[in-house]
Amino acid sequence: MEGHSNIGLTSIMHLPDDCLYFIFQRLDCFTDRESFGLTCQRWLQIQNHSRRSLQFACSFTHLSLSSLGHPNFNFHSFHLNRVLTRFQNLQSLSLAGCIYLTDSALAPLQFYGSNLQAIHFDCCFCITDNGFSIAATACPLLTRVSLYRCNVTDVGLANFAKACSGLKQVNLSHCSYISDHGLRTLVNGCHQLQAVKISFCSRITGIGFRGCSSTLAYVEAESCDLEPQGIGGLVSGGGLEYLDVSSLSWHVGRDGLVAIGAGLGSSLKILNLRLCRTVGDESILAISKGCPLLQEWNLALCNEVRISGWVSIGMNCHNLEKLHVNRCRNLCDNGLMALRNGCRRLSVLYMSRGGKITSTAIEMFKCYRGDVVIKDEEIMTMSIGLQYFI
């Protein structure tokens, strides 16, 4: 038996490279692929050339204070140069969490970054606009870039827009130096944009989105200092399907979101207005009439929505499947009845007990709408929208 095994291995060893590439691509688990490269030098080369994505041990998916103190974050240019030299056909590279990485460390990208389509710089605190300029110029095929919590400014963002016109997904969350000017440069330079995250960007009002491409389908703008005109900019492309403007600033009044329902937001399917405490019936009426495709709407803690708002939702939201009304101070029995009599496709109602709603109204709702599940839980993140941002 041992002789037969050796003959089989010898036969495989002499297969042409294209057959070995085929075998390697069909190995399922990480261990098998690593073992493949340990067989011989030739197989190691095939493994190196077949590698398409790379995430370092110091990288992280979710930021925490404890993770930032981890000793593995001491990652420098020497390490990056070595791995880029070894894996020269990478399409995706994550440097997320490499908090000591500097501009000079990105120099090897000039030689090995031409095939990269996605790069993540999350929490690379030491990289400046100069480093981002190196990356942008070296990686012209980028379609995805994440700059979460980076010290990038409008200048650095402009470099990406100029050098990487094919960008489709951009994460700018917690980038405190980005303003509407930088956003406008991105929108004007990248006409294939599909998804943009600007959550917690205090200098963005939304006006920079004005004139965006119809390809823009996903915008996440939680806790931004958006203005009514900026809201209009967000939907100006006409193709938006997912919009998160939760925790809007207080100066957006009762009619501050009317622009969403003014015509260009007609493609919206998912809308998150959680913690928009000042938004009133004027905005709700416009959105319920102007966004006929809405499937999920989060109105948790929208305390200024009153009976006319709930009636308009019941009458106009014919495709609504999920509705969040947790801790809405002015949702009363009559408002719940309006939702009960309308919204014929509703399947899930997220609603906390208490407030102005009586137990009798809830039991009546269950009696008439047995097809709707009432969940006494509050959803903080509408993760369904992440299908647009991989």
Salt bridges, closest charged atoms under 4 A:
ASP17 OD1 - ARG42 NH2 2.87
ASP225 OD1 - HIS251 ND1 3.50
GLU282 OE1 - ARG254 NE 3.34
GLU296 OE2 - HIS324 NE2 2.77
GLU304 OE1 - ARG254 NH1 3.20
GLU304 OE1 - ARG306 NH2 3.26
GLU363 OE2 - LYS366 NZ 3.96
ASP371 OD1 - ARG369 NE 3.12
GLU378 OE2 - ARG274 NH2 2.89
GLU378 OE1 - ARG327 NH2 2.98
